[in-house]
Amino acid sequence: MDHQSLGSSRLSSIFKPWKGQATWIARYWALYGGWWELIKSPYAQSSVVFGALCSICATPAFDPAATTISVVPNVLGFTVGALAIILAFSSADFFRYLTQKGKSDSLFMKTIANFVHFILIQIGALLLSIFSSAHSGIIWKFATVTMLTYAVLTTLSIVIQLFQMATVYNMSTKATSVKDGDDSEKIDER
């Protein structure tokens, strides 16, 4: 093996893990819905408006980078923990309803993709705030406030997704209890 092909082989082995990461990110992005889903997201749109308003109306002392660095790590830890819990219980019976018999775009996979999106937005907000803390100007303030706001608002998106999962679970137990002859629906739910 000559020196040039040895160097090429080493270089290729350095980038091989990145190729694998890019493949998984592309899968997540496709499941999330891509750029169109991001553009039409009411959470993203609200974040841009809020970021613009804060950038224009904020006092000079307002430091969105410091706010982000103090808020987002706690939310990020909670989010990763919630995702781990969902994955830990994914073998439970009711998850078979969520996976829709292994469908690649099942409610389960969409929920996981939304969690991944939520985590990536939080990481992006943190990285942007670190960079922004070294720079000044209205553009950096706008970008940081927008990302922080989007990171916070996607919490609502995840909560709604979890509510969908709970609704599916509730319907699956109802279907199972009716099939098994359970009379629990007769209970007054006042």
N, C-alpha and C positions, 0 to 999 in steps of 0.2 A: 504494500500500500504506500503510495507516494505521500509526501508531506501535504500537498494541497487537498487531496481527498481525505486525509486524516483530519485536517482542520475543518473541512466541510462536514464531516461526520460529527465532530465535536459540537460544531455550531448547530447542526440539526438536532442533536440530543438536548441542547440547551432549550430550544424552542418547542420540543415535543410536549412537555407538560402544558404549555400555553395553548397549544392546539386543542388539547383535551378540554381545558377550561373554556375555550371559545366555543367548542361544540355544545357543552352543557349550558352556557349562557345563551347561545342561539336557541336551544330547546326551550329554556325558560321564557325568552323574549317572544317566541312564537306562541307559546301557551298563554302568555299575558295578553297578547294581541298586537304587539309591536307599537310603532310610532303612532298609528292612528288611534289606538286605544289610549295612549298617553295624551295625545292632543285633545281628544274629546272628553277626557276625564274631568268631571266637575271639581275634583280635588286639585288637580294641576291648574286648571283655569282660575280657581279661587286663590291659589297660592301666588300666581302671577299678579293678580289684582292686589292682593294684600301686600305682596313684596313691593309693588310700585307705590302704593299708598304710604307704607312705612318708610320707604326710601325718601319720599318727597317731604313727608310731614314729621319725621323723627327729629329729635334734638341731636345736636352734634355729639353729645355724650353717649348716645345709643350705640351699643357694640353688639351687633347680632352674632359675631363670631364667638364672643365670650358666652352669650346666651346659649348658642348651639352646643358649645363644648360642655356647658354645665347641664343641659337638658338631655341631649340625645343619647349619651352612653347608658343612662338608666333605662330609657325606652328600648334601646338596642338589646340590652341584656334581657329585658322582659320578653321581647319579641323572639329572640333565639330560644329562650326557655319555653315559650308557648309552642313554638314549632317543634321542639324536641318532644314535648308532651304529646302533641298530635301524632307525631311519627311513632312514639312509643306505644300508643294505643291503636295504631292503624291495623293491627291484626284482630281487633275486636269485631264481633259479628256485624254491628251496624255499619262498619266501614265498607262492607261488601256492597251496600246500597250506594255509598258515595263513590266507589270506584267504577260503578256501572259496568261490571264484568270485564275490567281491565281496559276500558276505553281510554285512549290516549289523551282525550280532552275531557275526562270525567270531572265531576264537581270536586273530587278529592285532588286531582292533579291541578285544577285551576286554583284551588285554595292554597296548595303548596306553592304554586307559581306566584300568587299574590303575596304570600309570606316572603318569598325570595325577593320580590320587588320591594316590599316594605323594608327589608333588611338592606338591600342595595341602596335605596334612597337614603336611609339613615347613615350608611357608610359614606355615601356621596356628600351628604350634608356636613358630616364631620371633617372629611378631607377638604372640602371647600372652605369651611370655617378656619381650618388651620392655615390654608393658603391665604385666605382673606385677612387673617389677623396680621399678616406681614405686609399687607397692601392697604391703601386707603382709597376712598372715592366712592361715588354714588353707585357705580356699576357693581362693585364688589359687595356693597351693602345690599343692593337689590338682589343680587344672586344668592347671597347668604340667607337673607330673610325669606326669599322664595323657597329655597331648599328646606329651610327649617320648617316653614309653614306646611310645605308638602309632606315632610316627614311626619309632622303632627297630624295632619288631616288624613293621611293614609291609615292612621289608627282607626278612624271611623270606618274606612273601607274594610279593614280586617274584621272589625266587630260585626259588620253587616254580613261578611262572608261566614263568620262563625255562627251567626244567627241562622243563615241558610242551612248550615250543616246541622244545627240543632233541630230545625224544622224537618229536614229529611229524616233525621234520627227519630223524631217524634212520629212521623208518618210511618216509618218502618216498624216501630213498636205497635202502632195501632193496627197495621196490617197483620202483624204476627199475632196480636191478642185476639183479633176477630177470627183469624184462622184457627186459633186454639180454643175458641169459645169463651173468652174472657168477657165478663160483664162489667168491667170497670168504667165503661163509658156512662153508666147509669148514675154515677156519683155526681151530686150537685157541686159545681165548681164555682160557687159564689165567693 
